[in-house]
């Protein structure tokens, strides 16, 4: 993801979360958040325990 794409995704996510005139779309919010997290090199904030 390029820096320009990240900026656009961040702006869209901000709009979805904070603009009262924009209808909330949870699926889109999670998709954008996941894309931004992967682009930033993030993983799970709290790793899941290993399966026994």
Secondary structure, 3 states (H helix, E strand, C coil): CCHHHHHHHHHHHHHHHHCCCCCCCHHHHHHHHHHHHHHCCCCCCCCCCCCC
